Amino acid sequence: RTELQAMLRYCKNNAKKTDALLVYKIDRLTRKAADFYTLKGILGTSNVEFISVSEPIPDDPIGRFLGNVLAGTAQLDNDIRSERCRNGMKEAVRGGRYVWKAPLGFRNAIVNGKKNIEPSDPEAGFIRRGFELVANGYTPTEALRTLERDGLRQRNGNKVTFSHWSKILRHSVYAGYIKAFDELAKGGFSPLVSE
């Protein structure tokens, strides 16, 4: 976390001018208990006090215990959210929904009332043609050069790299499947190429 590192450097370099680091809540600084202890230790080496404005924690045995409980609670909350998110994504994938940023040739869209992907021209046409070229004997490099010459580009306008093209040719999503969470699910979207 770039800004967090910059703040810690500031506290270290300005230890004589910095008395405390104020946060609204512990979980605004970190949601991992181990990171909380590490950050408190780093601040302590610079004699910078850590103060949670909405969670007054005295510097005594009870306060240290309370800090441990609050840091642990923040981590528990984060872990539960992560697990729910992962489980929700698994269920979406099992239901045929691609829940990430759409790969080249597709766009994120609402399909049957839910977030999914759908083919996006002109990229989808280039991808289909690329698969056909390779199926008809072109090497992946030759196919990519042909598509580039005809106008294939990434969404940002840059050329498609060979490693990106190689991933496209091996990615199950183009044949209408989603491989994630150690599972292979039939996608509920139109594939760009046949199986």
C-alpha positions in Angstrom: 0.0 0.0 0.0 1.9 3.0 -1.4 0.3 5.7 0.7 0.6 3.7 3.9 4.3 3.2 3.3 4.6 7.0 2.6 2.8 7.7 5.9 5.1 5.4 7.9 8.2 7.0 6.3 6.8 10.4 7.2 6.3 9.3 10.8 9.9 7.9 11.0 11.5 10.9 9.3 9.5 13.4 11.4 9.4 11.5 14.7 10.3 14.6 16.7 7.4 16.6 15.2 4.9 13.8 15.2 3.2 12.8 18.4 0.4 10.5 17.2 -1.2 8.8 14.2 -5.0 9.4 14.3 -7.4 7.0 12.6 -11.2 6.9 12.8 -11.3 3.2 13.5 -8.7 0.5 13.6 -10.2 -1.2 10.6 -9.7 2.0 8.5 -5.9 1.4 8.9 -5.9 -2.4 8.6 -8.2 -5.4 8.7 -5.5 -7.9 9.5 -4.6 -8.4 13.2 -0.9 -9.2 12.4 -0.6 -6.0 10.4 -2.1 -4.0 13.2 0.6 -5.2 15.6 3.3 -4.7 13.1 2.1 -1.1 12.4 1.9 -0.3 16.1 5.4 -1.6 16.5 6.8 0.5 13.7 5.1 3.6 15.0 6.4 2.8 18.5 10.0 2.7 17.3 9.4 6.4 16.3 7.6 7.2 19.5 4.4 7.9 17.6 1.3 7.0 19.5 -1.5 5.1 17.6 -4.9 6.6 18.4 -8.3 5.3 17.2 -10.7 8.3 17.6 -13.9 6.2 17.8 -12.3 3.4 19.9 -10.4 4.9 22.8 -7.8 2.4 23.8 -5.8 3.2 27.0 -2.2 2.2 27.2 -2.6 -0.4 29.9 -3.2 -4.1 30.1 -7.0 -3.7 29.5 -6.4 -1.3 26.7 -3.9 -3.6 25.0 -6.4 -6.5 25.3 -9.1 -4.3 23.9 -6.8 -3.3 20.9 -6.2 -7.0 20.3 -10.0 -7.7 20.3 -10.8 -4.8 18.0 -8.0 -5.8 15.6 -9.1 -9.4 15.7 -12.8 -8.4 15.1 -11.8 -6.3 12.1 -9.9 -9.3 10.6 -12.9 -11.6 11.4 -15.3 -9.2 9.6 -12.9 -9.0 6.6 -12.5 -12.8 6.4 -16.3 -13.3 6.6 -16.8 -10.8 3.8 -14.1 -12.4 1.7 -15.7 -15.8 2.2 -19.1 -14.6 1.3 -17.8 -12.8 -1.8 -15.9 -16.0 -2.9 -19.0 -18.2 -2.3 -21.2 -15.7 -4.2 -18.7 -15.8 -7.1 -18.7 -19.6 -7.1 -22.4 -19.7 -7.2 -22.5 -17.1 -10.1 -19.9 -19.2 -12.0 -22.0 -22.4 -11.5 -24.9 -20.4 -12.8 -23.0 -19.6 -16.0 -22.0 -16.0 -15.1 -18.6 -14.6 -15.9 -18.1 -12.3 -12.9 -14.8 -10.6 -13.7 -13.7 -7.9 -16.2 -14.7 -9.1 -19.7 -11.8 -10.6 -21.7 -11.0 -9.1 -25.1 -13.9 -9.9 -27.6 -16.5 -9.6 -24.8 -18.0 -6.8 -22.8 -19.6 -6.8 -19.4 -23.3 -6.6 -19.7 -26.6 -7.5 -18.1 -27.8 -10.8 -19.5 -31.2 -12.2 -18.4 -31.3 -9.6 -15.6 -27.8 -10.5 -14.2 -24.3 -9.3 -14.7 -22.5 -11.4 -17.3 -20.6 -10.9 -20.6 -21.6 -10.8 -24.2 -19.7 -10.6 -27.5 -18.4 -7.2 -28.4 -17.6 -6.2 -31.9 -15.3 -5.5 -33.6 -13.0 -7.4 -31.2 -15.3 -10.5 -31.2 -15.0 -10.7 -35.0 -11.2 -10.5 -34.9 -11.1 -13.2 -32.2 -13.3 -15.5 -34.2 -11.2 -15.0 -37.3 -8.0 -15.6 -35.4 -9.3 -19.0 -34.2 -10.3 -19.8 -37.8 -6.9 -18.9 -39.1 -5.1 -21.1 -36.5 -7.6 -23.9 -37.3 -6.7 -23.6 -41.0 -2.9 -24.0 -40.5 -1.7 -20.5 -39.6 0.8 -20.4 -36.7 -0.5 -18.3 -33.8 2.2 -15.7 -34.7 1.0 -15.5 -38.3 -2.6 -15.3 -37.2 -1.8 -12.4 -34.8 0.2 -10.5 -37.4 -2.7 -10.9 -39.9 -5.2 -9.6 -37.3 -3.0 -6.7 -36.3 -2.6 -5.7 -39.9 -6.4 -5.7 -40.2 -6.9 -3.6 -37.0 -7.0 -5.8 -33.9 -6.1 -3.8 -30.9 -6.6 -4.0 -27.1 -9.3 -1.8 -25.6 -6.7 0.9 -24.8 -5.5 1.0 -28.4 -2.2 -0.9 -27.8 -1.2 -3.9 -29.8 -2.2 -7.3 -28.5 1.0 -9.0 -27.3 1.9 -12.5 -28.3 1.5 -13.8 -24.7 -2.0 -12.2 -24.5 -2.9 -13.8 -27.9 -1.6 -17.2 -26.6 -3.8 -16.9 -23.6 -6.8 -16.0 -25.8 -6.2 -19.1 -27.8 -6.2 -21.3 -24.7 -8.9 -19.6 -22.7 -12.1 -21.7 -22.2 -14.3 -18.6 -22.2 -14.1 -18.2 -26.0 -15.8 -21.7 -26.4 -18.4 -20.7 -23.8 -17.0 -22.2 -20.6 -15.8 -20.7 -17.3 -12.9 -22.3 -15.6 -12.6 -21.0 -12.0 -12.4 -22.3 -8.4 -11.2 -25.7 -9.7 -14.4 -26.1 -11.7 -15.5 -25.9 -15.3 -19.0 -24.5 -15.9 -21.0 -23.9 -19.0 -21.3 -20.2 -19.5 -24.7 -18.5 -19.9 -23.4 -16.3 -22.7 -22.8 -16.7 -26.4 -19.4 -18.2 -27.1 -17.2 -16.7 -29.9 -16.0 -20.1 -31.2 -17.4 -23.7 -31.3 -16.0 -26.3 -28.9 
